[in-house]
């Protein structure tokens, strides 16, 4: 058994961030649709924009998603292929 469990800290942080139903819904939606902005997510989730933004900040901070600015709008997407594979495996999407 590997006693150097500290090297797993970053992976554990990703799972902690994903361990919320709204954030899971956001990442699943991003996987299915590619990119979305906060307004679209707010309408789909029927929660305040500030709440969506707080969840996006946590996902971005954990390196799960990234944003791309278009004028005043930011479109979010899953950050990379490895993260996409991880999330696909959680939802059993092939």
VMD Tcl script that draws the C-alpha trace (Angstrom):
set ca {
  {0.00 0.00 0.00}
  {1.20 3.50 -0.85}
  {1.84 5.45 2.38}
  {2.35 8.76 0.56}
  {-1.33 9.69 0.65}
  {-0.58 13.43 0.48}
  {-0.02 13.16 -3.28}
  {-3.73 12.30 -3.59}
  {-4.78 15.62 -2.09}
  {-5.54 17.31 -5.44}
  {-7.67 14.40 -6.60}
  {-9.55 14.39 -3.29}
  {-10.25 18.12 -3.69}
  {-11.82 17.50 -7.13}
  {-14.14 14.89 -5.63}
  {-15.05 17.24 -2.76}
  {-16.05 19.95 -5.24}
  {-18.05 17.50 -7.34}
  {-19.87 16.23 -4.23}
  {-22.74 18.70 -4.60}
  {-25.91 18.06 -6.65}
  {-25.95 21.49 -8.33}
  {-22.29 21.24 -9.35}
  {-22.85 17.71 -10.67}
  {-25.79 19.02 -12.68}
  {-23.65 21.85 -14.07}
  {-20.79 19.58 -15.19}
  {-23.18 17.02 -16.68}
  {-24.89 19.78 -18.64}
  {-21.54 21.12 -19.84}
  {-20.56 17.65 -21.02}
  {-23.79 17.27 -22.93}
  {-23.92 20.78 -24.42}
  {-20.26 21.75 -24.74}
  {-20.42 25.36 -23.56}
  {-22.94 27.40 -21.60}
  {-23.12 30.82 -20.00}
  {-24.36 31.71 -16.52}
  {-27.71 33.01 -17.78}
  {-28.49 29.73 -19.52}
  {-27.54 27.73 -16.42}
  {-29.59 30.02 -14.19}
  {-32.71 29.47 -16.32}
  {-32.23 25.69 -16.44}
  {-31.48 25.28 -12.75}
  {-34.02 27.91 -11.62}
  {-31.67 29.31 -8.97}
  {-30.28 32.84 -8.54}
  {-27.40 33.92 -10.76}
  {-25.24 34.61 -7.70}
  {-25.67 30.98 -6.60}
  {-24.70 29.67 -10.05}
  {-21.66 31.96 -10.04}
  {-20.55 30.65 -6.63}
  {-20.74 27.06 -7.86}
  {-18.88 27.96 -11.05}
  {-16.15 29.61 -8.98}
  {-15.64 26.39 -6.99}
  {-15.58 24.27 -10.16}
  {-13.11 26.65 -11.80}
  {-10.92 26.74 -8.70}
  {-10.70 22.95 -8.69}
  {-9.66 22.93 -12.35}
  {-12.82 21.17 -13.51}
  {-14.12 23.90 -15.81}
  {-12.74 26.93 -17.61}
  {-14.35 30.08 -18.94}
  {-13.92 31.90 -22.22}
  {-14.98 35.53 -22.44}
  {-17.09 36.85 -25.32}
  {-17.61 40.55 -24.62}
  {-19.58 40.72 -21.37}
  {-20.48 37.03 -21.46}
  {-18.38 34.11 -20.26}
  {-18.99 30.65 -21.69}
  {-17.94 27.74 -19.51}
  {-16.82 24.29 -20.58}
  {-15.11 21.23 -19.11}
  {-11.42 22.09 -18.83}
  {-9.77 19.10 -20.49}
  {-10.26 15.63 -21.89}
  {-9.07 13.88 -18.71}
  {-11.63 15.76 -16.61}
  {-14.28 14.90 -19.20}
  {-13.40 11.21 -18.92}
  {-13.66 11.35 -15.13}
  {-17.06 13.02 -15.23}
  {-18.29 10.66 -17.95}
  {-17.31 7.72 -15.77}
  {-19.30 9.17 -12.84}
  {-22.43 9.35 -14.99}
  {-21.61 6.17 -16.89}
  {-21.67 8.05 -20.21}
  {-19.76 6.48 -23.08}
}
mol new
graphics top color blue
foreach p $ca { graphics top sphere $p radius 0.5 }
foreach p [lrange $ca 0 end-1] q [lrange $ca 1 end] { graphics top cylinder $p $q radius 0.2 }
display resetview
